[in-house]
């Protein structure tokens, strides 16, 4: 039962993060029309945030899975 609630938590966290990431990409696209240099920085920061979130999510699931198997 705990594994299911953990998966629901990561799914909700991912949904919120990707919604914010979509807003950042849209803001960067709007900024690109007027000032391209800051928009590229914004897109670069969004890509870095995406990579960090992806790695952190994978590691968190791996650690939880390892802990769950050790507990049994």
CHARMM internal coordinates of N, CA and C (Angstrom, degrees):
IC EDIT
DIST 1 N 1 CA 1.4473
DIST 1 CA 1 C 1.5268
ANGL 1 N 1 CA 1 C 111.35
DIST 1 C 2 N 1.3187
ANGL 1 CA 1 C 2 N 117.70
DIHE 1 N 1 CA 1 C 2 N -36.14
DIST 2 N 2 CA 1.4530
ANGL 1 C 2 N 2 CA 120.23
DIHE 1 CA 1 C 2 N 2 CA -179.84
DIST 2 CA 2 C 1.5209
ANGL 2 N 2 CA 2 C 111.43
DIHE 1 C 2 N 2 CA 2 C -66.63
DIST 2 C 3 N 1.3228
ANGL 2 CA 2 C 3 N 117.37
DIHE 2 N 2 CA 2 C 3 N -35.88
DIST 3 N 3 CA 1.4614
ANGL 2 C 3 N 3 CA 120.07
DIHE 2 CA 2 C 3 N 3 CA -179.26
DIST 3 CA 3 C 1.5256
ANGL 3 N 3 CA 3 C 110.25
DIHE 2 C 3 N 3 CA 3 C -62.79
DIST 3 C 4 N 1.3026
ANGL 3 CA 3 C 4 N 116.50
DIHE 3 N 3 CA 3 C 4 N -39.02
DIST 4 N 4 CA 1.4596
ANGL 3 C 4 N 4 CA 120.72
DIHE 3 CA 3 C 4 N 4 CA 178.56
DIST 4 CA 4 C 1.5223
ANGL 4 N 4 CA 4 C 110.89
DIHE 3 C 4 N 4 CA 4 C -64.46
DIST 4 C 5 N 1.3134
ANGL 4 CA 4 C 5 N 117.87
DIHE 4 N 4 CA 4 C 5 N -42.88
DIST 5 N 5 CA 1.4560
ANGL 4 C 5 N 5 CA 119.71
DIHE 4 CA 4 C 5 N 5 CA 179.93
DIST 5 CA 5 C 1.5261
ANGL 5 N 5 CA 5 C 111.03
DIHE 4 C 5 N 5 CA 5 C -68.89
DIST 5 C 6 N 1.3331
ANGL 5 CA 5 C 6 N 117.53
DIHE 5 N 5 CA 5 C 6 N -32.83
DIST 6 N 6 CA 1.4554
ANGL 5 C 6 N 6 CA 120.29
DIHE 5 CA 5 C 6 N 6 CA 176.45
DIST 6 CA 6 C 1.5215
ANGL 6 N 6 CA 6 C 110.45
DIHE 5 C 6 N 6 CA 6 C -66.64
DIST 6 C 7 N 1.3315
ANGL 6 CA 6 C 7 N 116.80
DIHE 6 N 6 CA 6 C 7 N -41.25
DIST 7 N 7 CA 1.4569
ANGL 6 C 7 N 7 CA 119.91
DIHE 6 CA 6 C 7 N 7 CA 178.48
DIST 7 CA 7 C 1.5274
ANGL 7 N 7 CA 7 C 111.24
DIHE 6 C 7 N 7 CA 7 C -65.47
DIST 7 C 8 N 1.3161
ANGL 7 CA 7 C 8 N 117.09
DIHE 7 N 7 CA 7 C 8 N -37.38
DIST 8 N 8 CA 1.4626
ANGL 7 C 8 N 8 CA 120.09
DIHE 7 CA 7 C 8 N 8 CA 176.35
DIST 8 CA 8 C 1.5190
ANGL 8 N 8 CA 8 C 110.82
DIHE 7 C 8 N 8 CA 8 C -64.73
DIST 8 C 9 N 1.3234
ANGL 8 CA 8 C 9 N 116.95
DIHE 8 N 8 CA 8 C 9 N -38.04
DIST 9 N 9 CA 1.4580
ANGL 8 C 9 N 9 CA 121.21
DIHE 8 CA 8 C 9 N 9 CA 177.81
DIST 9 CA 9 C 1.5229
ANGL 9 N 9 CA 9 C 111.06
DIHE 8 C 9 N 9 CA 9 C -63.89
DIST 9 C 10 N 1.3192
ANGL 9 CA 9 C 10 N 117.59
DIHE 9 N 9 CA 9 C 10 N -46.97
DIST 10 N 10 CA 1.4672
ANGL 9 C 10 N 10 CA 119.86
DIHE 9 CA 9 C 10 N 10 CA -179.86
DIST 10 CA 10 C 1.5221
ANGL 10 N 10 CA 10 C 110.96
DIHE 9 C 10 N 10 CA 10 C -67.24
DIST 10 C 11 N 1.3166
ANGL 10 CA 10 C 11 N 118.06
DIHE 10 N 10 CA 10 C 11 N -33.77
DIST 11 N 11 CA 1.4645
ANGL 10 C 11 N 11 CA 120.61
DIHE 10 CA 10 C 11 N 11 CA 177.17
DIST 11 CA 11 C 1.5243
ANGL 11 N 11 CA 11 C 111.06
DIHE 10 C 11 N 11 CA 11 C -66.20
DIST 11 C 12 N 1.3170
ANGL 11 CA 11 C 12 N 116.95
DIHE 11 N 11 CA 11 C 12 N -42.11
DIST 12 N 12 CA 1.4682
ANGL 11 C 12 N 12 CA 120.54
DIHE 11 CA 11 C 12 N 12 CA 177.96
DIST 12 CA 12 C 1.5250
ANGL 12 N 12 CA 12 C 111.19
DIHE 11 C 12 N 12 CA 12 C -66.52
DIST 12 C 13 N 1.3177
ANGL 12 CA 12 C 13 N 116.83
DIHE 12 N 12 CA 12 C 13 N -42.04
DIST 13 N 13 CA 1.4608
ANGL 12 C 13 N 13 CA 120.69
DIHE 12 CA 12 C 13 N 13 CA 178.09
DIST 13 CA 13 C 1.5222
ANGL 13 N 13 CA 13 C 110.99
DIHE 12 C 13 N 13 CA 13 C -63.65
DIST 13 C 14 N 1.3187
ANGL 13 CA 13 C 14 N 116.94
DIHE 13 N 13 CA 13 C 14 N -40.43
DIST 14 N 14 CA 1.4627
ANGL 13 C 14 N 14 CA 120.68
DIHE 13 CA 13 C 14 N 14 CA 178.23
DIST 14 CA 14 C 1.5215
ANGL 14 N 14 CA 14 C 111.49
DIHE 13 C 14 N 14 CA 14 C -65.70
DIST 14 C 15 N 1.3077
ANGL 14 CA 14 C 15 N 117.06
DIHE 14 N 14 CA 14 C 15 N -39.20
DIST 15 N 15 CA 1.4645
ANGL 14 C 15 N 15 CA 120.28
DIHE 14 CA 14 C 15 N 15 CA 178.93
DIST 15 CA 15 C 1.5222
ANGL 15 N 15 CA 15 C 111.59
DIHE 14 C 15 N 15 CA 15 C -62.69
DIST 15 C 16 N 1.3187
ANGL 15 CA 15 C 16 N 116.20
DIHE 15 N 15 CA 15 C 16 N -43.99
DIST 16 N 16 CA 1.4651
ANGL 15 C 16 N 16 CA 119.98
DIHE 15 CA 15 C 16 N 16 CA 178.82
DIST 16 CA 16 C 1.5238
ANGL 16 N 16 CA 16 C 110.56
DIHE 15 C 16 N 16 CA 16 C -64.86
DIST 16 C 17 N 1.3271
ANGL 16 CA 16 C 17 N 116.30
DIHE 16 N 16 CA 16 C 17 N -44.32
DIST 17 N 17 CA 1.4605
ANGL 16 C 17 N 17 CA 119.65
DIHE 16 CA 16 C 17 N 17 CA -178.69
DIST 17 CA 17 C 1.5281
ANGL 17 N 17 CA 17 C 111.17
DIHE 16 C 17 N 17 CA 17 C -63.26
DIST 17 C 18 N 1.3204
ANGL 17 CA 17 C 18 N 117.45
DIHE 17 N 17 CA 17 C 18 N -44.55
DIST 18 N 18 CA 1.4618
ANGL 17 C 18 N 18 CA 119.42
DIHE 17 CA 17 C 18 N 18 CA -178.01
DIST 18 CA 18 C 1.5267
ANGL 18 N 18 CA 18 C 112.26
DIHE 17 C 18 N 18 CA 18 C -70.27
DIST 18 C 19 N 1.3147
ANGL 18 CA 18 C 19 N 117.79
DIHE 18 N 18 CA 18 C 19 N -29.11
DIST 19 N 19 CA 1.4647
ANGL 18 C 19 N 19 CA 119.82
DIHE 18 CA 18 C 19 N 19 CA 174.02
DIST 19 CA 19 C 1.5291
ANGL 19 N 19 CA 19 C 110.48
DIHE 18 C 19 N 19 CA 19 C -65.85
DIST 19 C 20 N 1.3317
ANGL 19 CA 19 C 20 N 116.48
DIHE 19 N 19 CA 19 C 20 N -43.70
DIST 20 N 20 CA 1.4572
ANGL 19 C 20 N 20 CA 120.21
DIHE 19 CA 19 C 20 N 20 CA 176.62
DIST 20 CA 20 C 1.5288
ANGL 20 N 20 CA 20 C 111.80
DIHE 19 C 20 N 20 CA 20 C -65.68
DIST 20 C 21 N 1.3200
ANGL 20 CA 20 C 21 N 116.44
DIHE 20 N 20 CA 20 C 21 N -38.29
DIST 21 N 21 CA 1.4688
ANGL 20 C 21 N 21 CA 120.35
DIHE 20 CA 20 C 21 N 21 CA 177.67
DIST 21 CA 21 C 1.5248
ANGL 21 N 21 CA 21 C 110.84
DIHE 20 C 21 N 21 CA 21 C -63.79
DIST 21 C 22 N 1.3191
ANGL 21 CA 21 C 22 N 117.12
DIHE 21 N 21 CA 21 C 22 N -38.95
DIST 22 N 22 CA 1.4601
ANGL 21 C 22 N 22 CA 120.39
DIHE 21 CA 21 C 22 N 22 CA 177.00
DIST 22 CA 22 C 1.5312
ANGL 22 N 22 CA 22 C 110.98
DIHE 21 C 22 N 22 CA 22 C -64.04
DIST 22 C 23 N 1.3197
ANGL 22 CA 22 C 23 N 117.25
DIHE 22 N 22 CA 22 C 23 N -40.18
DIST 23 N 23 CA 1.4627
ANGL 22 C 23 N 23 CA 120.56
DIHE 22 CA 22 C 23 N 23 CA 176.84
DIST 23 CA 23 C 1.5254
ANGL 23 N 23 CA 23 C 111.31
DIHE 22 C 23 N 23 CA 23 C -63.55
DIST 23 C 24 N 1.3188
ANGL 23 CA 23 C 24 N 117.60
DIHE 23 N 23 CA 23 C 24 N -38.42
DIST 24 N 24 CA 1.4643
ANGL 23 C 24 N 24 CA 121.04
DIHE 23 CA 23 C 24 N 24 CA 178.67
DIST 24 CA 24 C 1.5188
ANGL 24 N 24 CA 24 C 110.64
DIHE 23 C 24 N 24 CA 24 C -66.11
DIST 24 C 25 N 1.3146
ANGL 24 CA 24 C 25 N 117.62
DIHE 24 N 24 CA 24 C 25 N -41.98
DIST 25 N 25 CA 1.4657
ANGL 24 C 25 N 25 CA 120.82
DIHE 24 CA 24 C 25 N 25 CA 178.89
DIST 25 CA 25 C 1.5247
ANGL 25 N 25 CA 25 C 110.44
DIHE 24 C 25 N 25 CA 25 C -65.08
DIST 25 C 26 N 1.3280
ANGL 25 CA 25 C 26 N 116.91
DIHE 25 N 25 CA 25 C 26 N -39.29
DIST 26 N 26 CA 1.4639
ANGL 25 C 26 N 26 CA 119.44
DIHE 25 CA 25 C 26 N 26 CA 177.37
DIST 26 CA 26 C 1.5254
ANGL 26 N 26 CA 26 C 111.27
DIHE 25 C 26 N 26 CA 26 C -66.10
DIST 26 C 27 N 1.3222
ANGL 26 CA 26 C 27 N 117.11
DIHE 26 N 26 CA 26 C 27 N -40.46
DIST 27 N 27 CA 1.4663
ANGL 26 C 27 N 27 CA 120.65
DIHE 26 CA 26 C 27 N 27 CA 177.68
DIST 27 CA 27 C 1.5218
ANGL 27 N 27 CA 27 C 110.97
DIHE 26 C 27 N 27 CA 27 C -65.20
DIST 27 C 28 N 1.3241
ANGL 27 CA 27 C 28 N 116.87
DIHE 27 N 27 CA 27 C 28 N -38.40
DIST 28 N 28 CA 1.4605
ANGL 27 C 28 N 28 CA 119.95
DIHE 27 CA 27 C 28 N 28 CA 177.75
DIST 28 CA 28 C 1.5255
ANGL 28 N 28 CA 28 C 110.63
DIHE 27 C 28 N 28 CA 28 C -66.35
DIST 28 C 29 N 1.3102
ANGL 28 CA 28 C 29 N 117.88
DIHE 28 N 28 CA 28 C 29 N -37.90
DIST 29 N 29 CA 1.4624
ANGL 28 C 29 N 29 CA 120.89
DIHE 28 CA 28 C 29 N 29 CA 177.37
DIST 29 CA 29 C 1.5130
ANGL 29 N 29 CA 29 C 111.80
DIHE 28 C 29 N 29 CA 29 C -65.12
DIST 29 C 30 N 1.3303
ANGL 29 CA 29 C 30 N 116.18
DIHE 29 N 29 CA 29 C 30 N -38.95
DIST 30 N 30 CA 1.4635
ANGL 29 C 30 N 30 CA 119.67
DIHE 29 CA 29 C 30 N 30 CA 176.90
DIST 30 CA 30 C 1.5288
ANGL 30 N 30 CA 30 C 110.53
DIHE 29 C 30 N 30 CA 30 C -68.11
DIST 30 C 31 N 1.3172
ANGL 30 CA 30 C 31 N 116.80
DIHE 30 N 30 CA 30 C 31 N -40.64
DIST 31 N 31 CA 1.4663
ANGL 30 C 31 N 31 CA 121.27
DIHE 30 CA 30 C 31 N 31 CA 179.06
DIST 31 CA 31 C 1.5251
ANGL 31 N 31 CA 31 C 111.18
DIHE 30 C 31 N 31 CA 31 C -67.80
DIST 31 C 32 N 1.3113
ANGL 31 CA 31 C 32 N 116.82
DIHE 31 N 31 CA 31 C 32 N -29.61
DIST 32 N 32 CA 1.4659
ANGL 31 C 32 N 32 CA 121.43
DIHE 31 CA 31 C 32 N 32 CA -178.95
DIST 32 CA 32 C 1.5286
ANGL 32 N 32 CA 32 C 111.58
DIHE 31 C 32 N 32 CA 32 C -60.18
DIST 32 C 33 N 1.3291
ANGL 32 CA 32 C 33 N 117.35
DIHE 32 N 32 CA 32 C 33 N -28.19
DIST 33 N 33 CA 1.4640
ANGL 32 C 33 N 33 CA 119.93
DIHE 32 CA 32 C 33 N 33 CA -179.51
DIST 33 CA 33 C 1.5217
ANGL 33 N 33 CA 33 C 111.83
DIHE 32 C 33 N 33 CA 33 C -68.07
DIST 33 C 34 N 1.3211
ANGL 33 CA 33 C 34 N 117.39
DIHE 33 N 33 CA 33 C 34 N -31.46
DIST 34 N 34 CA 1.4575
ANGL 33 C 34 N 34 CA 120.40
DIHE 33 CA 33 C 34 N 34 CA -173.04
DIST 34 CA 34 C 1.5284
ANGL 34 N 34 CA 34 C 113.02
DIHE 33 C 34 N 34 CA 34 C -106.56
DIST 34 C 35 N 1.3322
ANGL 34 CA 34 C 35 N 116.46
DIHE 34 N 34 CA 34 C 35 N -44.99
DIST 35 N 35 CA 1.4612
ANGL 34 C 35 N 35 CA 120.51
DIHE 34 CA 34 C 35 N 35 CA -178.53
DIST 35 CA 35 C 1.5224
ANGL 35 N 35 CA 35 C 108.81
DIHE 34 C 35 N 35 CA 35 C -137.48
DIST 35 C 36 N 1.3348
ANGL 35 CA 35 C 36 N 117.93
DIHE 35 N 35 CA 35 C 36 N 97.24
DIST 36 N 36 CA 1.4660
ANGL 35 C 36 N 36 CA 120.82
DIHE 35 CA 35 C 36 N 36 CA -174.51
DIST 36 CA 36 C 1.5318
ANGL 36 N 36 CA 36 C 114.74
DIHE 35 C 36 N 36 CA 36 C -67.83
DIST 36 C 37 N 1.3396
ANGL 36 CA 36 C 37 N 118.03
DIHE 36 N 36 CA 36 C 37 N -32.05
DIST 37 N 37 CA 1.4716
ANGL 36 C 37 N 37 CA 119.11
DIHE 36 CA 36 C 37 N 37 CA -175.85
DIST 37 CA 37 C 1.5288
ANGL 37 N 37 CA 37 C 112.90
DIHE 36 C 37 N 37 CA 37 C -62.60
DIST 37 C 38 N 1.3428
ANGL 37 CA 37 C 38 N 118.68
DIHE 37 N 37 CA 37 C 38 N -50.31
DIST 38 N 38 CA 1.4748
ANGL 37 C 38 N 38 CA 117.76
DIHE 37 CA 37 C 38 N 38 CA 177.64
DIST 38 CA 38 C 1.5278
ANGL 38 N 38 CA 38 C 112.88
DIHE 37 C 38 N 38 CA 38 C -65.63
DIST 38 C 39 N 1.3287
ANGL 38 CA 38 C 39 N 116.57
DIHE 38 N 38 CA 38 C 39 N -28.75
DIST 39 N 39 CA 1.4680
ANGL 38 C 39 N 39 CA 119.22
DIHE 38 CA 38 C 39 N 39 CA 179.80
DIST 39 CA 39 C 1.5211
ANGL 39 N 39 CA 39 C 110.70
DIHE 38 C 39 N 39 CA 39 C -67.00
DIST 39 C 40 N 1.3407
ANGL 39 CA 39 C 40 N 116.96
DIHE 39 N 39 CA 39 C 40 N -39.04
DIST 40 N 40 CA 1.4638
ANGL 39 C 40 N 40 CA 119.09
DIHE 39 CA 39 C 40 N 40 CA 178.16
DIST 40 CA 40 C 1.5254
ANGL 40 N 40 CA 40 C 110.81
DIHE 39 C 40 N 40 CA 40 C -66.07
DIST 40 C 41 N 1.3365
ANGL 40 CA 40 C 41 N 117.23
DIHE 40 N 40 CA 40 C 41 N -36.84
DIST 41 N 41 CA 1.4679
ANGL 40 C 41 N 41 CA 120.36
DIHE 40 CA 40 C 41 N 41 CA 175.87
DIST 41 CA 41 C 1.5260
ANGL 41 N 41 CA 41 C 110.35
DIHE 40 C 41 N 41 CA 41 C -63.29
DIST 41 C 42 N 1.3260
ANGL 41 CA 41 C 42 N 115.76
DIHE 41 N 41 CA 41 C 42 N -41.84
DIST 42 N 42 CA 1.4610
ANGL 41 C 42 N 42 CA 120.31
DIHE 41 CA 41 C 42 N 42 CA 179.70
DIST 42 CA 42 C 1.5330
ANGL 42 N 42 CA 42 C 110.88
DIHE 41 C 42 N 42 CA 42 C -63.62
DIST 42 C 43 N 1.3318
ANGL 42 CA 42 C 43 N 116.63
DIHE 42 N 42 CA 42 C 43 N -42.67
DIST 43 N 43 CA 1.4698
ANGL 42 C 43 N 43 CA 119.66
DIHE 42 CA 42 C 43 N 43 CA 177.53
DIST 43 CA 43 C 1.5259
ANGL 43 N 43 CA 43 C 111.66
DIHE 42 C 43 N 43 CA 43 C -66.09
DIST 43 C 44 N 1.3320
ANGL 43 CA 43 C 44 N 116.62
DIHE 43 N 43 CA 43 C 44 N -37.67
DIST 44 N 44 CA 1.4638
ANGL 43 C 44 N 44 CA 119.76
DIHE 43 CA 43 C 44 N 44 CA 178.26
DIST 44 CA 44 C 1.5218
ANGL 44 N 44 CA 44 C 110.33
DIHE 43 C 44 N 44 CA 44 C -64.76
DIST 44 C 45 N 1.3376
ANGL 44 CA 44 C 45 N 117.09
DIHE 44 N 44 CA 44 C 45 N -43.13
DIST 45 N 45 CA 1.4645
ANGL 44 C 45 N 45 CA 120.27
DIHE 44 CA 44 C 45 N 45 CA 177.63
DIST 45 CA 45 C 1.5274
ANGL 45 N 45 CA 45 C 111.78
DIHE 44 C 45 N 45 CA 45 C -64.43
DIST 45 C 46 N 1.3271
ANGL 45 CA 45 C 46 N 116.87
DIHE 45 N 45 CA 45 C 46 N -36.24
DIST 46 N 46 CA 1.4700
ANGL 45 C 46 N 46 CA 120.25
DIHE 45 CA 45 C 46 N 46 CA 177.40
DIST 46 CA 46 C 1.5269
ANGL 46 N 46 CA 46 C 110.84
DIHE 45 C 46 N 46 CA 46 C -66.12
DIST 46 C 47 N 1.3274
ANGL 46 CA 46 C 47 N 116.79
DIHE 46 N 46 CA 46 C 47 N -39.40
DIST 47 N 47 CA 1.4702
ANGL 46 C 47 N 47 CA 120.04
DIHE 46 CA 46 C 47 N 47 CA 178.48
DIST 47 CA 47 C 1.5217
ANGL 47 N 47 CA 47 C 111.03
DIHE 46 C 47 N 47 CA 47 C -66.46
DIST 47 C 48 N 1.3195
ANGL 47 CA 47 C 48 N 116.73
DIHE 47 N 47 CA 47 C 48 N -39.66
DIST 48 N 48 CA 1.4685
ANGL 47 C 48 N 48 CA 120.20
DIHE 47 CA 47 C 48 N 48 CA 177.87
DIST 48 CA 48 C 1.5244
ANGL 48 N 48 CA 48 C 110.49
DIHE 47 C 48 N 48 CA 48 C -65.73
DIST 48 C 49 N 1.3308
ANGL 48 CA 48 C 49 N 116.79
DIHE 48 N 48 CA 48 C 49 N -42.69
DIST 49 N 49 CA 1.4655
ANGL 48 C 49 N 49 CA 120.42
DIHE 48 CA 48 C 49 N 49 CA 178.24
DIST 49 CA 49 C 1.5260
ANGL 49 N 49 CA 49 C 111.10
DIHE 48 C 49 N 49 CA 49 C -62.60
DIST 49 C 50 N 1.3345
ANGL 49 CA 49 C 50 N 116.35
DIHE 49 N 49 CA 49 C 50 N -39.33
DIST 50 N 50 CA 1.4617
ANGL 49 C 50 N 50 CA 120.12
DIHE 49 CA 49 C 50 N 50 CA 177.73
DIST 50 CA 50 C 1.5243
ANGL 50 N 50 CA 50 C 111.05
DIHE 49 C 50 N 50 CA 50 C -63.20
DIST 50 C 51 N 1.3316
ANGL 50 CA 50 C 51 N 116.93
DIHE 50 N 50 CA 50 C 51 N -44.43
DIST 51 N 51 CA 1.4679
ANGL 50 C 51 N 51 CA 120.38
DIHE 50 CA 50 C 51 N 51 CA -179.67
DIST 51 CA 51 C 1.5231
ANGL 51 N 51 CA 51 C 111.19
DIHE 50 C 51 N 51 CA 51 C -64.22
DIST 51 C 52 N 1.3190
ANGL 51 CA 51 C 52 N 117.12
DIHE 51 N 51 CA 51 C 52 N -42.83
DIST 52 N 52 CA 1.4653
ANGL 51 C 52 N 52 CA 120.26
DIHE 51 CA 51 C 52 N 52 CA 179.06
DIST 52 CA 52 C 1.5247
ANGL 52 N 52 CA 52 C 110.75
DIHE 51 C 52 N 52 CA 52 C -64.71
DIST 52 C 53 N 1.3266
ANGL 52 CA 52 C 53 N 117.03
DIHE 52 N 52 CA 52 C 53 N -42.46
DIST 53 N 53 CA 1.4650
ANGL 52 C 53 N 53 CA 120.29
DIHE 52 CA 52 C 53 N 53 CA 179.34
DIST 53 CA 53 C 1.5276
ANGL 53 N 53 CA 53 C 110.90
DIHE 52 C 53 N 53 CA 53 C -63.74
DIST 53 C 54 N 1.3162
ANGL 53 CA 53 C 54 N 116.67
DIHE 53 N 53 CA 53 C 54 N -40.61
DIST 54 N 54 CA 1.4605
ANGL 53 C 54 N 54 CA 120.43
DIHE 53 CA 53 C 54 N 54 CA 179.83
DIST 54 CA 54 C 1.5235
ANGL 54 N 54 CA 54 C 111.36
DIHE 53 C 54 N 54 CA 54 C -63.71
DIST 54 C 55 N 1.3164
ANGL 54 CA 54 C 55 N 116.88
DIHE 54 N 54 CA 54 C 55 N -47.42
DIST 55 N 55 CA 1.4649
ANGL 54 C 55 N 55 CA 120.72
DIHE 54 CA 54 C 55 N 55 CA 179.63
DIST 55 CA 55 C 1.5266
ANGL 55 N 55 CA 55 C 110.61
DIHE 54 C 55 N 55 CA 55 C -64.62
DIST 55 C 56 N 1.3308
ANGL 55 CA 55 C 56 N 116.97
DIHE 55 N 55 CA 55 C 56 N -42.52
DIST 56 N 56 CA 1.4649
ANGL 55 C 56 N 56 CA 120.29
DIHE 55 CA 55 C 56 N 56 CA -179.87
DIST 56 CA 56 C 1.5291
ANGL 56 N 56 CA 56 C 111.68
DIHE 55 C 56 N 56 CA 56 C -64.03
DIST 56 C 57 N 1.3203
ANGL 56 CA 56 C 57 N 116.92
DIHE 56 N 56 CA 56 C 57 N -39.63
DIST 57 N 57 CA 1.4595
ANGL 56 C 57 N 57 CA 120.21
DIHE 56 CA 56 C 57 N 57 CA 178.47
DIST 57 CA 57 C 1.5227
ANGL 57 N 57 CA 57 C 111.50
DIHE 56 C 57 N 57 CA 57 C -65.66
DIST 57 C 58 N 1.3212
ANGL 57 CA 57 C 58 N 116.46
DIHE 57 N 57 CA 57 C 58 N -42.71
DIST 58 N 58 CA 1.4666
ANGL 57 C 58 N 58 CA 120.17
DIHE 57 CA 57 C 58 N 58 CA 178.49
DIST 58 CA 58 C 1.5217
ANGL 58 N 58 CA 58 C 110.64
DIHE 57 C 58 N 58 CA 58 C -63.07
DIST 58 C 59 N 1.3391
ANGL 58 CA 58 C 59 N 116.84
DIHE 58 N 58 CA 58 C 59 N -45.09
DIST 59 N 59 CA 1.4662
ANGL 58 C 59 N 59 CA 119.60
DIHE 58 CA 58 C 59 N 59 CA 179.33
DIST 59 CA 59 C 1.5173
ANGL 59 N 59 CA 59 C 111.95
DIHE 58 C 59 N 59 CA 59 C -65.44
DIST 59 C 60 N 1.3148
ANGL 59 CA 59 C 60 N 117.56
DIHE 59 N 59 CA 59 C 60 N -40.10
DIST 60 N 60 CA 1.4567
ANGL 59 C 60 N 60 CA 120.84
DIHE 59 CA 59 C 60 N 60 CA 179.05
DIST 60 CA 60 C 1.5252
ANGL 60 N 60 CA 60 C 110.91
DIHE 59 C 60 N 60 CA 60 C -62.90
DIST 60 C 61 N 1.3178
ANGL 60 CA 60 C 61 N 117.33
DIHE 60 N 60 CA 60 C 61 N -43.39
DIST 61 N 61 CA 1.4651
ANGL 60 C 61 N 61 CA 119.97
DIHE 60 CA 60 C 61 N 61 CA 177.62
DIST 61 CA 61 C 1.5235
ANGL 61 N 61 CA 61 C 111.59
DIHE 60 C 61 N 61 CA 61 C -66.04
DIST 61 C 62 N 1.3313
ANGL 61 CA 61 C 62 N 116.42
DIHE 61 N 61 CA 61 C 62 N -37.37
DIST 62 N 62 CA 1.4610
ANGL 61 C 62 N 62 CA 119.88
DIHE 61 CA 61 C 62 N 62 CA 179.49
DIST 62 CA 62 C 1.5256
ANGL 62 N 62 CA 62 C 110.57
DIHE 61 C 62 N 62 CA 62 C -66.41
DIST 62 C 63 N 1.3384
ANGL 62 CA 62 C 63 N 117.06
DIHE 62 N 62 CA 62 C 63 N -45.63
DIST 63 N 63 CA 1.4619
ANGL 62 C 63 N 63 CA 120.19
DIHE 62 CA 62 C 63 N 63 CA 178.92
DIST 63 CA 63 C 1.5247
ANGL 63 N 63 CA 63 C 111.55
DIHE 62 C 63 N 63 CA 63 C -64.16
DIST 63 C 64 N 1.3007
ANGL 63 CA 63 C 64 N 117.56
DIHE 63 N 63 CA 63 C 64 N -40.89
DIST 64 N 64 CA 1.4517
ANGL 63 C 64 N 64 CA 119.97
DIHE 63 CA 63 C 64 N 64 CA 179.40
DIST 64 CA 64 C 1.5242
ANGL 64 N 64 CA 64 C 110.60
DIHE 63 C 64 N 64 CA 64 C -65.81
DIST 64 C 65 N 1.3243
ANGL 64 CA 64 C 65 N 116.33
DIHE 64 N 64 CA 64 C 65 N -40.46
DIST 65 N 65 CA 1.4543
ANGL 64 C 65 N 65 CA 119.70
DIHE 64 CA 64 C 65 N 65 CA 178.97
DIST 65 CA 65 C 1.5297
ANGL 65 N 65 CA 65 C 110.84
DIHE 64 C 65 N 65 CA 65 C -65.17
DIST 65 C 66 N 1.3249
ANGL 65 CA 65 C 66 N 117.17
DIHE 65 N 65 CA 65 C 66 N -42.45
DIST 66 N 66 CA 1.4620
ANGL 65 C 66 N 66 CA 120.52
DIHE 65 CA 65 C 66 N 66 CA 178.53
DIST 66 CA 66 C 1.5215
ANGL 66 N 66 CA 66 C 110.93
DIHE 65 C 66 N 66 CA 66 C -64.37
DIST 66 C 67 N 1.3310
ANGL 66 CA 66 C 67 N 117.33
DIHE 66 N 66 CA 66 C 67 N -42.48
DIST 67 N 67 CA 1.4637
ANGL 66 C 67 N 67 CA 120.90
DIHE 66 CA 66 C 67 N 67 CA 177.89
DIST 67 CA 67 C 1.5181
ANGL 67 N 67 CA 67 C 111.09
DIHE 66 C 67 N 67 CA 67 C -64.55
DIST 67 C 68 N 1.3332
ANGL 67 CA 67 C 68 N 116.85
DIHE 67 N 67 CA 67 C 68 N -39.32
DIST 68 N 68 CA 1.4478
ANGL 67 C 68 N 68 CA 121.66
DIHE 67 CA 67 C 68 N 68 CA -179.10
DIST 68 CA 68 C 1.5443
ANGL 68 N 68 CA 68 C 110.61
DIHE 67 C 68 N 68 CA 68 C -64.77
DIST 68 C 69 N 1.3488
ANGL 68 CA 68 C 69 N 116.34
DIHE 68 N 68 CA 68 C 69 N -39.58
DIST 69 N 69 CA 1.4594
ANGL 68 C 69 N 69 CA 119.45
DIHE 68 CA 68 C 69 N 69 CA 179.46
DIST 69 CA 69 C 1.5255
ANGL 69 N 69 CA 69 C 111.48
DIHE 68 C 69 N 69 CA 69 C -73.02
DIST 69 C 70 N 1.3088
ANGL 69 CA 69 C 70 N 117.92
DIHE 69 N 69 CA 69 C 70 N -33.50
DIST 70 N 70 CA 1.4609
ANGL 69 C 70 N 70 CA 120.04
DIHE 69 CA 69 C 70 N 70 CA 177.55
DIST 70 CA 70 C 1.5192
ANGL 70 N 70 CA 70 C 111.67
DIHE 69 C 70 N 70 CA 70 C -70.38
DIST 70 C 71 N 1.3116
ANGL 70 CA 70 C 71 N 116.35
DIHE 70 N 70 CA 70 C 71 N -31.64
DIST 71 N 71 CA 1.4508
ANGL 70 C 71 N 71 CA 121.61
DIHE 70 CA 70 C 71 N 71 CA -178.46
DIST 71 CA 71 C 1.5330
ANGL 71 N 71 CA 71 C 111.10
DIHE 70 C 71 N 71 CA 71 C -68.99
DIST 71 C 72 N 1.3222
ANGL 71 CA 71 C 72 N 117.40
DIHE 71 N 71 CA 71 C 72 N -30.83
DIST 72 N 72 CA 1.4686
ANGL 71 C 72 N 72 CA 119.84
DIHE 71 CA 71 C 72 N 72 CA -176.68
DIST 72 CA 72 C 1.4902
ANGL 72 N 72 CA 72 C 112.70
DIHE 71 C 72 N 72 CA 72 C -80.30
END
COOR INIT
IC SEED 1 N 1 CA 1 C
IC BUILD
